[in-house]
């Protein structure tokens, strides 16, 4: 074997393809955890109407539309 034909082996973190294979799924896992944290901590946020918090008992347009669709016609 010729000494000139032997190439040095690069460490795994220096290979760009590794970052595509490992980085994509890792990014998805991080985004999932962030989404879970937002969902758990923001579950009790009051509904908004035109940028202002709706008073308790107030209906927002989506609630009115769903009630209208569920009620029979008279």
PDB file of N, CA, C and O in Angstrom, chain B, residues numbered from 101:
ATOM      1  N   UNK B 101       0.829  -1.171   0.000  1.00  0.00           N
ATOM      2  CA  UNK B 101       0.000   0.000   0.000  1.00  0.00           C
ATOM      3  C   UNK B 101       0.885   1.250   0.000  1.00  0.00           C
ATOM      4  O   UNK B 101       1.924   1.292   0.658  1.00  0.00           O
ATOM      5  N   UNK B 102       0.466   2.228  -0.725  1.00  0.00           N
ATOM      6  CA  UNK B 102       1.223   3.464  -0.859  1.00  0.00           C
ATOM      7  C   UNK B 102       0.785   4.449   0.223  1.00  0.00           C
ATOM      8  O   UNK B 102      -0.411   4.592   0.475  1.00  0.00           O
ATOM      9  N   UNK B 103       1.718   5.118   0.854  1.00  0.00           N
ATOM     10  CA  UNK B 103       1.389   6.088   1.895  1.00  0.00           C
ATOM     11  C   UNK B 103       0.571   7.255   1.348  1.00  0.00           C
ATOM     12  O   UNK B 103      -0.233   7.826   2.084  1.00  0.00           O
ATOM     13  N   UNK B 104       0.748   7.621   0.099  1.00  0.00           N
ATOM     14  CA  UNK B 104       0.020   8.753  -0.486  1.00  0.00           C
ATOM     15  C   UNK B 104      -1.450   8.425  -0.752  1.00  0.00           C
ATOM     16  O   UNK B 104      -2.266   9.340  -0.862  1.00  0.00           O
ATOM     17  N   UNK B 105      -1.805   7.140  -0.856  1.00  0.00           N
ATOM     18  CA  UNK B 105      -3.193   6.775  -1.149  1.00  0.00           C
ATOM     19  C   UNK B 105      -4.058   6.722   0.106  1.00  0.00           C
ATOM     20  O   UNK B 105      -5.281   6.637  -0.004  1.00  0.00           O
ATOM     21  N   UNK B 106      -3.463   6.767   1.288  1.00  0.00           N
ATOM     22  CA  UNK B 106      -4.220   6.736   2.531  1.00  0.00           C
ATOM     23  C   UNK B 106      -4.652   8.159   2.883  1.00  0.00           C
ATOM     24  O   UNK B 106      -3.829   9.066   3.013  1.00  0.00           O
ATOM     25  N   UNK B 107      -5.974   8.329   3.035  1.00  0.00           N
ATOM     26  CA  UNK B 107      -6.512   9.648   3.394  1.00  0.00           C
ATOM     27  C   UNK B 107      -6.829   9.671   4.884  1.00  0.00           C
ATOM     28  O   UNK B 107      -7.267   8.662   5.437  1.00  0.00           O
ATOM     29  N   UNK B 108      -6.616  10.796   5.532  1.00  0.00           N
ATOM     30  CA  UNK B 108      -6.970  10.875   6.952  1.00  0.00           C
ATOM     31  C   UNK B 108      -8.495  10.811   7.122  1.00  0.00           C
ATOM     32  O   UNK B 108      -9.239  11.333   6.292  1.00  0.00           O
ATOM     33  N   UNK B 109      -8.939  10.183   8.178  1.00  0.00           N
ATOM     34  CA  UNK B 109     -10.360  10.041   8.472  1.00  0.00           C
ATOM     35  C   UNK B 109     -10.823  11.284   9.228  1.00  0.00           C
ATOM     36  O   UNK B 109     -10.214  11.691  10.218  1.00  0.00           O
ATOM     37  N   UNK B 110     -11.908  11.875   8.742  1.00  0.00           N
ATOM     38  CA  UNK B 110     -12.459  13.064   9.407  1.00  0.00           C
ATOM     39  C   UNK B 110     -13.321  12.633  10.587  1.00  0.00           C
ATOM     40  O   UNK B 110     -13.961  11.584  10.523  1.00  0.00           O
ATOM     41  N   UNK B 111     -13.354  13.417  11.662  1.00  0.00           N
ATOM     42  CA  UNK B 111     -14.277  13.101  12.762  1.00  0.00           C
ATOM     43  C   UNK B 111     -15.725  13.261  12.284  1.00  0.00           C
ATOM     44  O   UNK B 111     -15.990  13.991  11.330  1.00  0.00           O
ATOM     45  N   UNK B 112     -16.651  12.580  12.947  1.00  0.00           N
ATOM     46  CA  UNK B 112     -18.027  12.544  12.476  1.00  0.00           C
ATOM     47  C   UNK B 112     -18.680  13.924  12.440  1.00  0.00           C
ATOM     48  O   UNK B 112     -19.512  14.180  11.570  1.00  0.00           O
ATOM     49  N   UNK B 113     -18.331  14.798  13.343  1.00  0.00           N
ATOM     50  CA  UNK B 113     -18.989  16.113  13.378  1.00  0.00           C
ATOM     51  C   UNK B 113     -18.518  17.053  12.265  1.00  0.00           C
ATOM     52  O   UNK B 113     -19.091  18.124  12.067  1.00  0.00           O
ATOM     53  N   UNK B 114     -17.485  16.653  11.549  1.00  0.00           N
ATOM     54  CA  UNK B 114     -16.989  17.459  10.435  1.00  0.00           C
ATOM     55  C   UNK B 114     -17.609  17.063   9.091  1.00  0.00           C
ATOM     56  O   UNK B 114     -17.359  17.712   8.076  1.00  0.00           O
ATOM     57  N   UNK B 115     -18.413  16.002   9.088  1.00  0.00           N
ATOM     58  CA  UNK B 115     -19.045  15.528   7.853  1.00  0.00           C
ATOM     59  C   UNK B 115     -20.411  16.214   7.724  1.00  0.00           C
ATOM     60  O   UNK B 115     -21.259  16.039   8.599  1.00  0.00           O
ATOM     61  N   UNK B 116     -20.648  16.994   6.653  1.00  0.00           N
ATOM     62  CA  UNK B 116     -21.911  17.740   6.533  1.00  0.00           C
ATOM     63  C   UNK B 116     -23.154  16.851   6.486  1.00  0.00           C
ATOM     64  O   UNK B 116     -24.200  17.247   7.000  1.00  0.00           O
ATOM     65  N   UNK B 117     -23.072  15.678   5.893  1.00  0.00           N
ATOM     66  CA  UNK B 117     -24.244  14.813   5.784  1.00  0.00           C
ATOM     67  C   UNK B 117     -24.746  14.367   7.151  1.00  0.00           C
ATOM     68  O   UNK B 117     -25.945  14.144   7.323  1.00  0.00           O
ATOM     69  N   UNK B 118     -23.858  14.233   8.116  1.00  0.00           N
ATOM     70  CA  UNK B 118     -24.267  13.836   9.465  1.00  0.00           C
ATOM     71  C   UNK B 118     -25.209  14.870  10.052  1.00  0.00           C
ATOM     72  O   UNK B 118     -26.180  14.508  10.716  1.00  0.00           O
ATOM     73  N   UNK B 119     -24.948  16.138   9.825  1.00  0.00           N
ATOM     74  CA  UNK B 119     -25.795  17.199  10.372  1.00  0.00           C
ATOM     75  C   UNK B 119     -27.175  17.197   9.733  1.00  0.00           C
ATOM     76  O   UNK B 119     -28.154  17.569  10.380  1.00  0.00           O
ATOM     77  N   UNK B 120     -27.270  16.782   8.470  1.00  0.00           N
ATOM     78  CA  UNK B 120     -28.583  16.666   7.842  1.00  0.00           C
ATOM     79  C   UNK B 120     -29.366  15.482   8.406  1.00  0.00           C
ATOM     80  O   UNK B 120     -30.575  15.572   8.620  1.00  0.00           O
ATOM     81  N   UNK B 121     -28.673  14.382   8.641  1.00  0.00           N
ATOM     82  CA  UNK B 121     -29.337  13.177   9.137  1.00  0.00           C
ATOM     83  C   UNK B 121     -29.723  13.320  10.612  1.00  0.00           C
ATOM     84  O   UNK B 121     -30.812  12.901  11.004  1.00  0.00           O
ATOM     85  N   UNK B 122     -28.864  13.893  11.416  1.00  0.00           N
ATOM     86  CA  UNK B 122     -29.113  14.013  12.854  1.00  0.00           C
ATOM     87  C   UNK B 122     -29.825  15.324  13.192  1.00  0.00           C
ATOM     88  O   UNK B 122     -30.675  15.358  14.082  1.00  0.00           O
ATOM     89  N   UNK B 123     -29.484  16.388  12.491  1.00  0.00           N
ATOM     90  CA  UNK B 123     -30.024  17.703  12.822  1.00  0.00           C
ATOM     91  C   UNK B 123     -31.504  17.852  12.541  1.00  0.00           C
ATOM     92  O   UNK B 123     -32.215  18.498  13.311  1.00  0.00           O
ATOM     93  N   UNK B 124     -31.987  17.265  11.450  1.00  0.00           N
ATOM     94  CA  UNK B 124     -33.414  17.377  11.120  1.00  0.00           C
ATOM     95  C   UNK B 124     -34.306  16.787  12.195  1.00  0.00           C
ATOM     96  O   UNK B 124     -35.159  17.495  12.729  1.00  0.00           O
ATOM     97  N   UNK B 125     -34.140  15.522  12.530  1.00  0.00           N
ATOM     98  CA  UNK B 125     -34.959  14.951  13.607  1.00  0.00           C
ATOM     99  C   UNK B 125     -34.755  15.638  14.955  1.00  0.00           C
ATOM    100  O   UNK B 125     -35.705  15.776  15.725  1.00  0.00           O
ATOM    101  N   UNK B 126     -33.539  16.065  15.249  1.00  0.00           N
ATOM    102  CA  UNK B 126     -33.301  16.769  16.514  1.00  0.00           C
ATOM    103  C   UNK B 126     -34.074  18.078  16.558  1.00  0.00           C
ATOM    104  O   UNK B 126     -34.617  18.441  17.602  1.00  0.00           O
ATOM    105  N   UNK B 127     -34.129  18.789  15.441  1.00  0.00           N
ATOM    106  CA  UNK B 127     -34.890  20.027  15.371  1.00  0.00           C
ATOM    107  C   UNK B 127     -36.382  19.766  15.564  1.00  0.00           C
ATOM    108  O   UNK B 127     -37.065  20.556  16.216  1.00  0.00           O
ATOM    109  N   UNK B 128     -36.886  18.686  15.015  1.00  0.00           N
ATOM    110  CA  UNK B 128     -38.302  18.330  15.187  1.00  0.00           C
ATOM    111  C   UNK B 128     -38.604  18.011  16.645  1.00  0.00           C
ATOM    112  O   UNK B 128     -39.658  18.395  17.152  1.00  0.00           O
ATOM    113  N   UNK B 129     -37.715  17.326  17.318  1.00  0.00           N
ATOM    114  CA  UNK B 129     -37.922  17.006  18.731  1.00  0.00           C
ATOM    115  C   UNK B 129     -37.941  18.280  19.565  1.00  0.00           C
ATOM    116  O   UNK B 129     -38.790  18.426  20.444  1.00  0.00           O
ATOM    117  N   UNK B 130     -37.032  19.191  19.307  1.00  0.00           N
ATOM    118  CA  UNK B 130     -36.993  20.463  20.054  1.00  0.00           C
ATOM    119  C   UNK B 130     -38.272  21.266  19.792  1.00  0.00           C
ATOM    120  O   UNK B 130     -38.849  21.826  20.724  1.00  0.00           O
ATOM    121  N   UNK B 131     -38.715  21.326  18.540  1.00  0.00           N
ATOM    122  CA  UNK B 131     -39.948  22.052  18.219  1.00  0.00           C
ATOM    123  C   UNK B 131     -41.157  21.414  18.897  1.00  0.00           C
ATOM    124  O   UNK B 131     -42.068  22.123  19.325  1.00  0.00           O
ATOM    125  N   UNK B 132     -41.178  20.088  19.002  1.00  0.00           N
ATOM    126  CA  UNK B 132     -42.283  19.401  19.680  1.00  0.00           C
ATOM    127  C   UNK B 132     -42.319  19.739  21.160  1.00  0.00           C
ATOM    128  O   UNK B 132     -43.390  19.967  21.722  1.00  0.00           O
ATOM    129  N   UNK B 133     -41.165  19.772  21.788  1.00  0.00           N
ATOM    130  CA  UNK B 133     -41.106  20.110  23.215  1.00  0.00           C
ATOM    131  C   UNK B 133     -41.550  21.553  23.429  1.00  0.00           C
ATOM    132  O   UNK B 133     -42.287  21.835  24.374  1.00  0.00           O
ATOM    133  N   UNK B 134     -41.117  22.462  22.576  1.00  0.00           N
ATOM    134  CA  UNK B 134     -41.536  23.869  22.689  1.00  0.00           C
ATOM    135  C   UNK B 134     -43.052  23.977  22.517  1.00  0.00           C
ATOM    136  O   UNK B 134     -43.703  24.711  23.260  1.00  0.00           O
ATOM    137  N   UNK B 135     -43.618  23.263  21.554  1.00  0.00           N
ATOM    138  CA  UNK B 135     -45.061  23.283  21.347  1.00  0.00           C
ATOM    139  C   UNK B 135     -45.796  22.725  22.553  1.00  0.00           C
ATOM    140  O   UNK B 135     -46.830  23.265  22.946  1.00  0.00           O
ATOM    141  N   UNK B 136     -45.287  21.662  23.144  1.00  0.00           N
ATOM    142  CA  UNK B 136     -45.905  21.089  24.335  1.00  0.00           C
ATOM    143  C   UNK B 136     -45.882  22.078  25.495  1.00  0.00           C
ATOM    144  O   UNK B 136     -46.878  22.227  26.202  1.00  0.00           O
ATOM    145  N   UNK B 137     -44.763  22.748  25.692  1.00  0.00           N
ATOM    146  CA  UNK B 137     -44.658  23.731  26.782  1.00  0.00           C
ATOM    147  C   UNK B 137     -45.647  24.874  26.565  1.00  0.00           C
ATOM    148  O   UNK B 137     -46.301  25.312  27.511  1.00  0.00           O
ATOM    149  N   UNK B 138     -45.763  25.358  25.332  1.00  0.00           N
ATOM    150  CA  UNK B 138     -46.716  26.430  25.041  1.00  0.00           C
ATOM    151  C   UNK B 138     -48.143  25.957  25.302  1.00  0.00           C
ATOM    152  O   UNK B 138     -48.945  26.695  25.875  1.00  0.00           O
ATOM    153  N   UNK B 139     -48.464  24.737  24.889  1.00  0.00           N
ATOM    154  CA  UNK B 139     -49.817  24.214  25.073  1.00  0.00           C
ATOM    155  C   UNK B 139     -50.153  24.021  26.550  1.00  0.00           C
ATOM    156  O   UNK B 139     -51.277  24.304  26.965  1.00  0.00           O
ATOM    157  N   UNK B 140     -49.211  23.551  27.336  1.00  0.00           N
ATOM    158  CA  UNK B 140     -49.479  23.298  28.750  1.00  0.00           C
ATOM    159  C   UNK B 140     -49.582  24.611  29.530  1.00  0.00           C
ATOM    160  O   UNK B 140     -50.473  24.766  30.365  1.00  0.00           O
ATOM    161  N   UNK B 141     -48.691  25.540  29.266  1.00  0.00           N
ATOM    162  CA  UNK B 141     -48.690  26.790  30.028  1.00  0.00           C
ATOM    163  C   UNK B 141     -49.716  27.790  29.534  1.00  0.00           C
ATOM    164  O   UNK B 141     -50.103  28.678  30.293  1.00  0.00           O
ATOM    165  N   UNK B 142     -50.169  27.686  28.308  1.00  0.00           N
ATOM    166  CA  UNK B 142     -51.108  28.657  27.772  1.00  0.00           C
ATOM    167  C   UNK B 142     -52.517  28.133  27.640  1.00  0.00           C
ATOM    168  O   UNK B 142     -53.325  28.707  26.910  1.00  0.00           O
ATOM    169  N   UNK B 143     -52.836  27.025  28.349  1.00  0.00           N
ATOM    170  CA  UNK B 143     -54.147  26.397  28.188  1.00  0.00           C
ATOM    171  C   UNK B 143     -55.281  27.251  28.729  1.00  0.00           C
ATOM    172  O   UNK B 143     -56.393  27.172  28.206  1.00  0.00           O
ATOM    173  N   UNK B 144     -55.054  28.054  29.741  1.00  0.00           N
ATOM    174  CA  UNK B 144     -56.113  28.818  30.368  1.00  0.00           C
ATOM    175  C   UNK B 144     -56.124  30.278  29.972  1.00  0.00           C
ATOM    176  O   UNK B 144     -56.659  31.107  30.709  1.00  0.00           O
ATOM    177  N   UNK B 145     -55.553  30.615  28.838  1.00  0.00           N
ATOM    178  CA  UNK B 145     -55.540  31.994  28.373  1.00  0.00           C
ATOM    179  C   UNK B 145     -56.957  32.359  27.933  1.00  0.00           C
ATOM    180  O   UNK B 145     -57.576  31.596  27.191  1.00  0.00           O
ATOM    181  N   UNK B 146     -57.488  33.501  28.368  1.00  0.00           N
ATOM    182  CA  UNK B 146     -58.853  33.863  27.958  1.00  0.00           C
ATOM    183  C   UNK B 146     -58.937  34.129  26.458  1.00  0.00           C
ATOM    184  O   UNK B 146     -57.960  34.544  25.834  1.00  0.00           O
ATOM    185  N   UNK B 147     -60.105  33.887  25.893  1.00  0.00           N
ATOM    186  CA  UNK B 147     -60.315  34.149  24.483  1.00  0.00           C
ATOM    187  C   UNK B 147     -60.241  35.646  24.218  1.00  0.00           C
ATOM    188  O   UNK B 147     -60.619  36.453  25.067  1.00  0.00           O
ATOM    189  N   UNK B 148     -59.760  36.008  23.056  1.00  0.00           N
ATOM    190  CA  UNK B 148     -59.594  37.415  22.722  1.00  0.00           C
ATOM    191  C   UNK B 148     -60.660  37.849  21.724  1.00  0.00           C
ATOM    192  O   UNK B 148     -61.070  37.072  20.862  1.00  0.00           O
ATOM    193  N   UNK B 149     -61.093  39.068  21.847  1.00  0.00           N
ATOM    194  CA  UNK B 149     -62.005  39.664  20.891  1.00  0.00           C
ATOM    195  C   UNK B 149     -61.393  40.992  20.466  1.00  0.00           C
ATOM    196  O   UNK B 149     -61.329  41.936  21.254  1.00  0.00           O
ATOM    197  N   UNK B 150     -60.951  41.058  19.238  1.00  0.00           N
ATOM    198  CA  UNK B 150     -60.347  42.263  18.659  1.00  0.00           C
ATOM    199  C   UNK B 150     -59.170  42.754  19.478  1.00  0.00           C
ATOM    200  O   UNK B 150     -58.999  43.958  19.671  1.00  0.00           O
ATOM    201  N   UNK B 151     -58.354  41.819  19.961  1.00  0.00           N
ATOM    202  CA  UNK B 151     -57.134  42.170  20.663  1.00  0.00           C
ATOM    203  C   UNK B 151     -57.315  42.486  22.132  1.00  0.00           C
ATOM    204  O   UNK B 151     -56.337  42.788  22.817  1.00  0.00           O
ATOM    205  N   UNK B 152     -58.550  42.424  22.642  1.00  0.00           N
ATOM    206  CA  UNK B 152     -58.815  42.709  24.049  1.00  0.00           C
ATOM    207  C   UNK B 152     -59.445  41.461  24.650  1.00  0.00           C
ATOM    208  O   UNK B 152     -60.267  40.809  24.006  1.00  0.00           O
ATOM    209  N   UNK B 153     -59.068  41.126  25.872  1.00  0.00           N
ATOM    210  CA  UNK B 153     -59.623  39.940  26.506  1.00  0.00           C
ATOM    211  C   UNK B 153     -61.129  40.085  26.656  1.00  0.00           C
ATOM    212  O   UNK B 153     -61.620  41.121  27.103  1.00  0.00           O
ATOM    213  N   UNK B 154     -61.863  39.034  26.277  1.00  0.00           N
ATOM    214  CA  UNK B 154     -63.323  39.056  26.378  1.00  0.00           C
ATOM    215  C   UNK B 154     -63.722  38.875  27.836  1.00  0.00           C
ATOM    216  O   UNK B 154     -63.114  38.073  28.545  1.00  0.00           O
ATOM    217  N   UNK B 155     -64.731  39.605  28.294  1.00  0.00           N
ATOM    218  CA  UNK B 155     -65.196  39.427  29.673  1.00  0.00           C
ATOM    219  C   UNK B 155     -65.778  38.024  29.845  1.00  0.00           C
ATOM    220  O   UNK B 155     -66.212  37.398  28.878  1.00  0.00           O
ATOM    221  N   UNK B 156     -65.781  37.547  31.072  1.00  0.00           N
ATOM    222  CA  UNK B 156     -66.291  36.195  31.292  1.00  0.00           C
ATOM    223  C   UNK B 156     -67.764  36.147  30.908  1.00  0.00           C
ATOM    224  O   UNK B 156     -68.522  37.067  31.214  1.00  0.00           O
ATOM    225  N   UNK B 157     -68.159  35.091  30.248  1.00  0.00           N
ATOM    226  CA  UNK B 157     -69.535  34.943  29.802  1.00  0.00           C
ATOM    227  C   UNK B 157     -69.791  35.544  28.432  1.00  0.00           C
ATOM    228  O   UNK B 157     -70.863  35.340  27.862  1.00  0.00           O
ATOM    229  N   UNK B 158     -68.829  36.282  27.891  1.00  0.00           N
ATOM    230  CA  UNK B 158     -69.013  36.886  26.574  1.00  0.00           C
ATOM    231  C   UNK B 158     -68.776  35.832  25.500  1.00  0.00           C
ATOM    232  O   UNK B 158     -67.940  34.944  25.664  1.00  0.00           O
ATOM    233  N   UNK B 159     -69.511  35.937  24.411  1.00  0.00           N
ATOM    234  CA  UNK B 159     -69.371  34.987  23.311  1.00  0.00           C
ATOM    235  C   UNK B 159     -68.456  35.582  22.263  1.00  0.00           C
ATOM    236  O   UNK B 159     -68.519  36.773  21.959  1.00  0.00           O
ATOM    237  N   UNK B 160     -67.616  34.741  21.725  1.00  0.00           N
ATOM    238  CA  UNK B 160     -66.779  35.163  20.611  1.00  0.00           C
ATOM    239  C   UNK B 160     -67.440  34.673  19.329  1.00  0.00           C
ATOM    240  O   UNK B 160     -68.251  33.748  19.392  1.00  0.00           O
ATOM    241  N   UNK B 161     -67.133  35.245  18.175  1.00  0.00           N
ATOM    242  CA  UNK B 161     -67.820  34.878  16.938  1.00  0.00           C
ATOM    243  C   UNK B 161     -67.818  33.380  16.637  1.00  0.00           C
ATOM    244  O   UNK B 161     -68.814  32.868  16.124  1.00  0.00           O
ATOM    245  N   UNK B 162     -66.754  32.673  16.933  1.00  0.00           N
ATOM    246  CA  UNK B 162     -66.722  31.242  16.646  1.00  0.00           C
ATOM    247  C   UNK B 162     -67.744  30.491  17.485  1.00  0.00           C
ATOM    248  O   UNK B 162     -68.374  29.550  17.003  1.00  0.00           O
ATOM    249  N   UNK B 163     -67.912  30.904  18.744  1.00  0.00           N
ATOM    250  CA  UNK B 163     -68.904  30.253  19.586  1.00  0.00           C
ATOM    251  C   UNK B 163     -70.307  30.536  19.065  1.00  0.00           C
ATOM    252  O   UNK B 163     -71.152  29.641  19.049  1.00  0.00           O
ATOM    253  N   UNK B 164     -70.566  31.773  18.638  1.00  0.00           N
ATOM    254  CA  UNK B 164     -71.883  32.107  18.098  1.00  0.00           C
ATOM    255  C   UNK B 164     -72.178  31.285  16.855  1.00  0.00           C
ATOM    256  O   UNK B 164     -73.292  30.788  16.693  1.00  0.00           O
ATOM    257  N   UNK B 165     -71.201  31.137  15.981  1.00  0.00           N
ATOM    258  CA  UNK B 165     -71.402  30.381  14.745  1.00  0.00           C
ATOM    259  C   UNK B 165     -71.654  28.915  15.045  1.00  0.00           C
ATOM    260  O   UNK B 165     -72.493  28.295  14.391  1.00  0.00           O
ATOM    261  N   UNK B 166     -70.952  28.343  16.014  1.00  0.00           N
ATOM    262  CA  UNK B 166     -71.157  26.928  16.312  1.00  0.00           C
ATOM    263  C   UNK B 166     -72.518  26.700  16.937  1.00  0.00           C
ATOM    264  O   UNK B 166     -73.143  25.671  16.684  1.00  0.00           O
ATOM    265  N   UNK B 167     -72.994  27.638  17.752  1.00  0.00           N
ATOM    266  CA  UNK B 167     -74.325  27.499  18.329  1.00  0.00           C
ATOM    267  C   UNK B 167     -75.399  27.637  17.244  1.00  0.00           C
ATOM    268  O   UNK B 167     -76.401  26.922  17.248  1.00  0.00           O
ATOM    269  N   UNK B 168     -75.169  28.561  16.325  1.00  0.00           N
ATOM    270  CA  UNK B 168     -76.137  28.764  15.246  1.00  0.00           C
ATOM    271  C   UNK B 168     -76.240  27.518  14.375  1.00  0.00           C
ATOM    272  O   UNK B 168     -77.334  27.161  13.939  1.00  0.00           O
ATOM    273  N   UNK B 169     -75.131  26.859  14.118  1.00  0.00           N
ATOM    274  CA  UNK B 169     -75.140  25.673  13.272  1.00  0.00           C
ATOM    275  C   UNK B 169     -75.773  24.487  13.992  1.00  0.00           C
ATOM    276  O   UNK B 169     -76.347  23.611  13.345  1.00  0.00           O
ATOM    277  N   UNK B 170     -75.677  24.444  15.327  1.00  0.00           N
ATOM    278  CA  UNK B 170     -76.189  23.310  16.070  1.00  0.00           C
ATOM    279  C   UNK B 170     -77.686  23.448  16.383  1.00  0.00           C
ATOM    280  O   UNK B 170     -78.350  22.445  16.645  1.00  0.00           O
ATOM    281  N   UNK B 171     -78.221  24.661  16.361  1.00  0.00           N
ATOM    282  CA  UNK B 171     -79.639  24.861  16.700  1.00  0.00           C
ATOM    283  C   UNK B 171     -80.510  24.546  15.481  1.00  0.00           C
ATOM    284  O   UNK B 171     -80.141  24.861  14.349  1.00  0.00           O
ATOM    285  N   UNK B 172     -81.656  23.929  15.719  1.00  0.00           N
ATOM    286  CA  UNK B 172     -82.556  23.684  14.586  1.00  0.00           C
ATOM    287  C   UNK B 172     -83.211  24.979  14.112  1.00  0.00           C
ATOM    288  O   UNK B 172     -83.346  25.931  14.880  1.00  0.00           O
ATOM    289  N   UNK B 173     -83.612  25.009  12.854  1.00  0.00           N
ATOM    290  CA  UNK B 173     -84.295  26.185  12.329  1.00  0.00           C
ATOM    291  C   UNK B 173     -85.711  26.240  12.856  1.00  0.00           C
ATOM    292  O   UNK B 173     -86.344  25.210  13.088  1.00  0.00           O
ATOM    293  N   UNK B 174     -86.197  27.441  13.040  1.00  0.00           N
ATOM    294  CA  UNK B 174     -87.567  27.617  13.521  1.00  0.00           C
ATOM    295  C   UNK B 174     -88.431  28.156  12.449  1.00  0.00           C
ATOM    296  O   UNK B 174     -89.623  28.371  12.667  1.00  0.00           O
TER     297      UNK B 174
END
